[in-house]
Amino acid sequence: MSMKTMLRACGAAIAIAFLVAAPVSADGTPKPSSKWIVYFDGATDTDGELVLHFAPATGDPVDITTKIGKGTHENDAAEILVGSLKGQLGGGYKVKVEDGEKVYIKTSGKTPKFVLSVGSSTLTGLNVKIKS
């Protein structure tokens, strides 16, 4: 990996860390919610992966990896993420795209609330923001 690529990836990771916004408890940890929204903005400069950390209030956390190719724009990235989430989360969750670039993940029925965060990302040019 070239130094330029490595610096670009590090810069993207730092930007993503600052963009993640979630309600936090008194000790600074995010509070579980029944609805999370992933926002995309821009387009990818290179092939890469987005790893979302999915932590239910009860049960084992799961990392969901989504591969996104070079030149993928925000609306297509949202569709790709929906496919990954539906394939890896299973029942108990409603996952859909709204407004092209927003991915909504909601619990269904008695499914426990969860915390969603960016575990890691090698994407550059495509901004990712998460809110509950």
Sequence and secondary structure as in RCSB ss.txt:
>XXXX:A:sequence
MSMKTMLRACGAAIAIAFLVAAPVSADGTPKPSSKWIVYFDGATDTDGELVLHFAPATGDPVDITTKIGKGTHEN
DAAEILVGSLKGQLGGGYKVKVEDGEKVYIKTSGKTPKFVLSVGSSTLTGLNVKIKS
>XXXX:A:secstr
  HHHHHHHHHHHHHHHHH    B TTS B  BSEEEEEEEEB SS EEEEEEEEESSS  EEEEEEE TT BHH
HHHHHHHHHHHHHH TTEEEEEETTTEEEEEE TT   EEEEEEEE   SEEEEEE 
